[in-house]
Amino acid sequence: MGSFSERLKNGILTENPLFVQVLATCPTLAVTTSVENAIGMGLASTAVLIGSNLFISVLRKVIPEKVRIPAYITIIAAFVTLIQFLLQGFVPTLYKSLGIFIPLIVVNCVILGRAEAYASKNKVLPSVFDAIGMGLGFTVALVILGAIRELLGAGAIFGFKIFGNSFEPAIIMILAPGAFISLGIIMALLNQKAINATNQVNNKIAHFHEIDPVTGECTGCGSCAHSCKK
């Protein structure tokens, strides 16, 4: 259970595929015009992640090292095809909305990255947990971005009007510039804590190693173990 919670935290917070690692930005910016599309893409990617991580982990000792990437892509493509058929058969409206970005899940760097970095090196159960965590993290990120863009760009969520008739939608939010603006602001807010921590460390270092502007020598400590020359 501890491993499961750790992988969930890792995927949703610590190493969120979108907000922290900044992966899969192309489909993210394209499909997050609405919450419905965001959920559809997130769940489809999660299903592919789970299936591909499971099979790659099972076959990790069988797949030759030299052809591992083509083998991973083949396994991922099989699951993407399955998901594509299911969406086309049961939710054709969502299938049409997501369009070309469903088959492009095959080259989604989140999925291929987890296959190479985790599933190919770990046992089945941890690999499945990792896929669930990363998939949920990707889905949560898509939904947050989609909700903001749909709310500001259309004044609605899931097609239901949130604001009154006096609200003037910002059309730019459902266009490409709005996607970049929204993603940039969210990433800045979420990473502000890390930025502040880095600045504090840099300030301490700068205070400890004071450089004489004339001689270029360190005057901040009596016995500096580092090279303080400019």
GIKA-V449504 format. One record per residue. N is the residue number from 1. RES is the residue in one letter. SS is DSSP state (~ for helix, > for strand, _ for the rest). BURIAL is + if it has 9 or more other C-alpha atoms within 8 Angstrom, else -. D_FIRST is the distance of its C-alpha to the first C-alpha in Angstrom with 1 decimal. Layout:
n = (N/N)
res = (RES/RES)
ss = (SS/SS)
burial = (BURIAL/BURIAL)
d_first = (D_FIRST/D_FIRST)
This chain:
n = (1/2/3/4/5/6/7/8/9/10/11/12/13/14/15/16/17/18/19/20/21/22/23/24/25/26/27/28/29/30/31/32/33/34/35/36/37/38/39/40/41/42/43/44/45/46/47/48/49/50/51/52/53/54/55/56/57/58/59/60/61/62/63/64/65/66/67/68/69/70/71/72/73/74/75/76/77/78/79/80/81/82/83/84/85/86/87/88/89/90/91/92/93/94/95/96/97/98/99/100/101/102/103/104/105/106/107/108/109/110/111/112/113/114/115/116/117/118/119/120/121/122/123/124/125/126/127/128/129/130/131/132/133/134/135/136/137/138/139/140/141/142/143/144/145/146/147/148/149/150/151/152/153/154/155/156/157/158/159/160/161/162/163/164/165/166/167/168/169/170/171/172/173/174/175/176/177/178/179/180/181/182/183/184/185/186/187/188/189/190/191/192/193/194/195/196/197/198/199/200/201/202/203/204/205/206/207/208/209/210/211/212/213/214/215/216/217/218/219/220/221/222/223/224/225/226/227/228/229/230)
res = (M/G/S/F/S/E/R/L/K/N/G/I/L/T/E/N/P/L/F/V/Q/V/L/A/T/C/P/T/L/A/V/T/T/S/V/E/N/A/I/G/M/G/L/A/S/T/A/V/L/I/G/S/N/L/F/I/S/V/L/R/K/V/I/P/E/K/V/R/I/P/A/Y/I/T/I/I/A/A/F/V/T/L/I/Q/F/L/L/Q/G/F/V/P/T/L/Y/K/S/L/G/I/F/I/P/L/I/V/V/N/C/V/I/L/G/R/A/E/A/Y/A/S/K/N/K/V/L/P/S/V/F/D/A/I/G/M/G/L/G/F/T/V/A/L/V/I/L/G/A/I/R/E/L/L/G/A/G/A/I/F/G/F/K/I/F/G/N/S/F/E/P/A/I/I/M/I/L/A/P/G/A/F/I/S/L/G/I/I/M/A/L/L/N/Q/K/A/I/N/A/T/N/Q/V/N/N/K/I/A/H/F/H/E/I/D/P/V/T/G/E/C/T/G/C/G/S/C/A/H/S/C/K/K)
ss = (_/~/~/~/~/~/~/~/~/~/~/~/~/~/_/_/_/_/_/_/_/_/_/_/~/~/~/~/~/~/~/_/_/_/~/~/~/~/~/~/~/~/~/~/~/~/~/~/~/~/~/~/~/~/~/~/~/~/_/_/_/_/_/_/~/~/~/~/~/~/~/~/~/~/~/~/~/~/~/~/~/~/~/~/~/~/~/~/~/~/_/~/~/~/~/~/~/~/~/~/~/_/~/~/~/~/~/_/~/~/~/~/~/~/~/~/~/_/~/~/~/_/_/~/~/~/~/~/~/~/~/~/~/~/~/~/~/~/~/~/~/~/~/~/~/~/~/~/~/~/~/~/~/~/_/>/>/_/_/>/>/_/_/_/_/_/_/_/_/_/~/~/~/~/_/~/~/~/~/~/~/~/~/~/~/~/~/~/~/~/_/~/~/~/~/~/~/~/~/~/~/~/~/~/~/~/~/~/_/_/>/_/_/_/_/_/_/>/_/_/_/_/_/_/_/_/_/_/_/_)
burial = (-/-/-/+/-/-/+/+/+/+/+/+/-/-/+/+/+/+/+/+/-/-/-/+/-/-/-/+/+/+/+/+/+/+/+/-/+/+/+/+/+/+/+/+/+/+/+/+/+/+/+/+/+/+/+/+/+/+/-/+/-/-/+/-/-/-/-/+/-/-/+/+/+/-/+/+/+/-/+/+/+/-/+/+/-/+/+/+/-/-/+/+/-/+/+/-/-/+/-/-/-/+/+/-/+/+/-/+/-/+/+/+/-/+/+/+/-/+/+/+/+/+/+/+/-/+/+/+/+/+/+/+/+/+/+/+/+/+/+/+/+/+/+/-/+/+/+/+/+/+/+/+/+/+/+/+/+/-/-/-/-/-/-/-/-/-/-/-/-/-/+/+/+/+/+/+/-/+/+/+/-/+/+/-/-/+/+/-/-/-/+/-/-/-/-/-/-/-/-/-/-/-/-/-/-/-/-/-/+/+/+/+/-/-/-/+/-/+/+/+/-/-/-/-/-/-/-/+/-/-)
d_first = (0.0/3.8/5.4/5.0/6.2/8.5/9.9/10.6/12.3/14.1/15.4/16.5/17.8/18.0/19.3/20.3/22.4/25.3/25.6/24.5/25.3/28.0/27.5/28.9/31.4/34.0/32.3/30.8/34.2/35.7/33.6/32.6/35.9/34.1/30.8/31.2/31.6/28.7/26.3/27.9/27.6/24.0/22.8/25.1/23.7/20.1/21.1/22.9/20.1/17.7/20.6/22.0/18.9/18.1/21.8/22.3/19.5/20.9/24.4/23.8/25.8/28.5/29.4/32.1/31.6/34.8/34.0/30.2/30.8/33.1/30.7/27.8/30.2/31.3/27.9/27.1/30.6/30.1/27.1/29.0/32.0/30.1/28.7/32.2/33.8/31.4/32.1/35.8/36.0/34.0/34.1/37.2/37.7/34.5/35.2/38.6/37.2/34.8/37.5/37.4/34.1/32.3/33.7/33.3/29.5/30.3/31.1/28.5/27.6/24.0/23.4/25.6/24.2/20.6/22.0/24.0/21.8/18.4/18.5/21.6/20.1/16.5/15.3/14.8/11.0/10.5/13.8/12.9/10.0/12.7/15.2/13.5/13.1/16.7/18.1/17.0/18.3/21.5/21.9/21.6/24.1/26.5/26.4/27.2/30.0/31.3/31.4/33.4/35.8/36.4/36.9/39.4/40.9/41.5/40.9/38.5/34.9/34.5/38.3/38.7/41.0/39.4/42.5/46.1/48.9/50.0/46.9/47.9/45.0/44.6/45.0/44.0/40.4/40.1/41.9/40.8/41.8/39.8/36.7/37.2/38.1/35.0/32.6/34.4/34.3/30.6/29.8/32.2/30.8/27.1/28.2/30.7/28.6/28.1/31.9/32.8/30.9/32.6/36.0/35.6/35.0/38.0/40.1/39.5/40.4/43.5/44.5/44.2/46.1/49.2/51.5/55.3/56.6/59.8/58.9/55.3/54.3/51.3/52.5/49.3/48.8/51.0/49.4/47.2/45.3/44.9/47.6/48.6/51.4/51.4)
